[in-house]
Amino acid sequence: MKAIGIIGYHKSGKTTLGLKLCREFSDRGLRVGVIKHVSCELRLADADSSRYRPFASVIGAASPSEAEIIFRAQKSLRDMLLYCTDCDIVLVEGFKKERIFPKIVCLREKEEKEELLDGLELFTASFREGIADYLISGKTHISEMADVALEKAFVIE
């Protein structure tokens, strides 16, 4: 499994870029995993399952086509990556301070670059022209970003 990060400040395009890269990799026949850092409470999609939340430390829901597990405890990024071992590539959104994979840095403003670069950056991306290496809204840019990410992503074991 290979992993790359997508980092940046709030509303910098992380999720939009992640979705576009996820689709690009999937269209190439790759199995894609996504781990996203969120700052709010997670919710199960099914209302019945969510009724267990106040009492259970682990909640799982399974259907014939998919399964979901919520742990009511802190898990490290490495712990979560263990669930992605059958993926070809994992996109890790957020986790700015992690240093176990290279990162795509999403910028709102050019000045953010100095604050976010940590030596593991692959390239920068933005919705705005002239402040990053690639445009998040550019179809050919998405393909080029995917090529670079696949080539330079770290293998996580």
Secondary structure, 3 states (H helix, E strand, C coil): CEEEEEEECCCCCHHHHHHHHHHHHHHCCCCEEEEECCCCCCCCCCHHHHCCCCCCCEEEEECCCCEEEEECCCCCHHHHHHHHCCCCEEEEECCCCCCCCCEEEECCCCCHHHHHCCCCEEEEEECCCCCCCEECCCHHHHHHHHHHHHHHCEECC
